[in-house]
Amino acid sequence: MKADAVFEGGGMRGVGIVGALTYLEAQGYEWQRVAGTSAGAVIAALIAAGYTAKEMKQILMEMDFSDFLDKSGLQRLPLVGKAFGFLVEKGIYSGEYFEDWMSKLLKAKGVRKFKDVTFNGECRLKIIASDITRRRILILPDHLPKYGINPMRFSIAEAVRMSISIPFYFKPVQFVHADGISYIVDGAVCCNFPLNIFDVKGSPRWPTIGFKFDSPEISNTKQGKTDPISFLFDIANTLSAEKNREWLKNENLARTILIPTGEVESTDFQLSKRRSLKLFKSGYKSAAKFHESWNFEDYVRIYRCNNVDINNSLAK
């Protein structure tokens, strides 16, 4: 079955999405257009480039996620590196390793720019980031012309790097464009689960399936962490949680796979192989449960009753 897919952001919890994709691809699902925020943007970009769920599982199981916690400049200073990185560079970690890693994976499939995943004038990939300078959502590549940039020539690896820039954790991307410089951070600040991004008026060509995490949010302060950085993390997470709650409405549950993640946190870059496998299996089982009760006729009925052309509202 042809389907579009939308992936929620959730850092290391993204392993669960790969598990869900593995089940659905085994059932014959073929992904047409894909979109995502943060970790969801990583998965969306890999699918658009031609990676299968099986290939993504292999990549994840061989990775040492702590490699993503790279440092540059003042961040490398002993003892005070984190503090200086936060105060001067606006992030504890640089994010440079991640962008290089993403670039190499895409190049292995012959993909570098958005033009490489555009067919018959339609780009099959959308990545969500947040422009905190302009105080607005940034949908890549759709919004790039507003910045005086040719969207087809823009690097997908850079776009994903923008989307994964967790505030205070990774340095924001300094985006140079026709009107100056914008600071770009994690898409979750504006929209962590853009489920409606492919919706249009009328009947859909095929369904959109959402992949969302079902997990308890354990704040740093609840765990007794009251240092300034933990405190700021909780402020940022609270603001984004309130803003993004509106994206999950009752009518959307019918097309969303909810993946339990236990106590795995989005920034758990020390995630063990055992816990990774457990998270993968959780996603796999959740997709199986969804598939057993889901049918296209019910989807079309709910869609016609509730669909909104969200592309227009997000673009304003």
GISULGI-V538575 format. One record per residue. RES is the residue in one small letter. SS is DSSP state (@ for helix, = for strand, . for the rest). OMEGA is omega in whole degrees, 0 to 359 (* if undefined). Layout:
<<RES,SS,OMEGA> <RES,SS,OMEGA>>
This chain:
<<m,.,175> <k,=,179> <a,=,169> <d,=,181> <a,=,178> <v,=,187> <f,=,177> <e,.,173> <g,.,180> <g,.,177> <g,@,185> <m,@,177> <r,@,181> <g,@,176> <v,@,179> <g,@,178> <i,@,179> <v,@,176> <g,@,179> <a,@,179> <l,@,180> <t,@,179> <y,@,185> <l,@,178> <e,@,177> <a,@,178> <q,.,176> <g,.,178> <y,.,178> <e,=,186> <w,=,182> <q,=,175> <r,=,182> <v,=,180> <a,=,179> <g,=,178> <t,=,175> <s,.,178> <a,@,176> <g,@,177> <a,@,177> <v,@,182> <i,@,180> <a,@,181> <a,@,180> <l,@,177> <i,@,180> <a,@,180> <a,@,177> <g,.,178> <y,.,173> <t,.,178> <a,@,179> <k,@,179> <e,@,180> <m,@,177> <k,@,180> <q,@,179> <i,@,184> <l,@,184> <m,@,180> <e,.,187> <m,.,167> <d,.,187> <f,@,180> <s,@,177> <d,@,180> <f,@,182> <l,.,182> <d,.,182> <k,.,177> <s,.,176> <g,@,182> <l,@,181> <q,@,184> <r,@,182> <l,.,179> <p,.,177> <l,.,186> <v,.,184> <g,@,181> <k,@,181> <a,@,179> <f,@,179> <g,@,180> <f,@,185> <l,@,186> <v,@,185> <e,.,174> <k,.,177> <g,=,182> <i,=,182> <y,=,189> <s,.,183> <g,.,182> <e,@,179> <y,@,182> <f,@,182> <e,@,179> <d,@,178> <w,@,180> <m,@,181> <s,@,181> <k,@,179> <l,@,181> <l,@,181> <k,@,179> <a,.,177> <k,.,180> <g,.,183> <v,.,178> <r,.,186> <k,=,183> <f,@,178> <k,@,182> <d,@,178> <v,@,179> <t,=,183> <f,=,181> <n,.,177> <g,.,181> <e,=,177> <c,=,184> <r,.,182> <l,=,173> <k,=,181> <i,=,183> <i,=,175> <a,=,182> <s,=,176> <d,=,184> <i,.,176> <t,.,178> <r,.,179> <r,.,181> <r,=,175> <i,=,177> <l,=,178> <i,=,182> <l,=,11> <p,.,191> <d,.,187> <h,.,185> <l,@,177> <p,@,179> <k,@,178> <y,@,181> <g,.,184> <i,.,176> <n,.,185> <p,@,183> <m,@,182> <r,@,184> <f,.,182> <s,=,177> <i,@,179> <a,@,178> <e,@,178> <a,@,179> <v,@,176> <r,@,176> <m,@,186> <s,@,184> <i,.,185> <s,.,180> <i,.,182> <p,.,179> <f,=,182> <y,=,174> <f,=,177> <k,.,174> <p,.,177> <v,=,175> <q,=,187> <f,=,180> <v,=,182> <h,=,187> <a,.,183> <d,.,179> <g,=,182> <i,=,173> <s,=,173> <y,=,184> <i,=,179> <v,=,181> <d,=,179> <g,@,181> <a,@,179> <v,@,180> <c,.,185> <c,.,184> <n,.,183> <f,.,185> <p,.,188> <l,.,185> <n,.,190> <i,.,180> <f,.,183> <d,.,175> <v,.,177> <k,.,179> <g,.,183> <s,.,180> <p,.,175> <r,.,180> <w,.,185> <p,=,167> <t,=,180> <i,=,179> <g,=,178> <f,=,187> <k,=,182> <f,=,177> <d,=,187> <s,.,176> <p,.,178> <e,.,182> <i,.,184> <s,.,178> <n,.,182> <t,.,177> <k,.,179> <q,.,178> <g,.,179> <k,.,185> <t,.,175> <d,.,185> <p,@,182> <i,@,178> <s,@,180> <f,@,180> <l,@,175> <f,@,181> <d,@,177> <i,@,181> <a,@,181> <n,@,178> <t,@,180> <l,@,181> <s,@,180> <a,@,179> <e,@,182> <k,@,186> <n,@,182> <r,@,182> <e,@,183> <w,@,179> <l,.,178> <k,.,185> <n,@,183> <e,@,180> <n,@,179> <l,@,182> <a,@,181> <r,@,183> <t,=,174> <i,=,179> <l,=,186> <i,=,177> <p,=,182> <t,.,180> <g,.,182> <e,.,177> <v,.,180> <e,.,182> <s,.,182> <t,.,180> <d,.,184> <f,.,174> <q,.,183> <l,.,182> <s,.,178> <k,@,180> <r,@,181> <r,@,177> <s,@,180> <l,@,178> <k,@,179> <l,@,177> <f,@,181> <k,@,178> <s,@,178> <g,@,179> <y,@,181> <k,@,180> <s,@,178> <a,@,179> <a,@,179> <k,@,179> <f,@,185> <h,@,183> <e,@,185> <s,@,186> <w,.,172> <n,.,189> <f,@,182> <e,@,178> <d,@,180> <y,@,181> <v,@,180> <r,@,180> <i,@,181> <y,@,181> <r,@,180> <c,@,192> <n,@,189> <n,.,178> <v,.,179> <d,.,187> <i,@,179> <n,@,181> <n,@,183> <s,@,179> <l,@,184> <a,@,184> <k,.,*>>
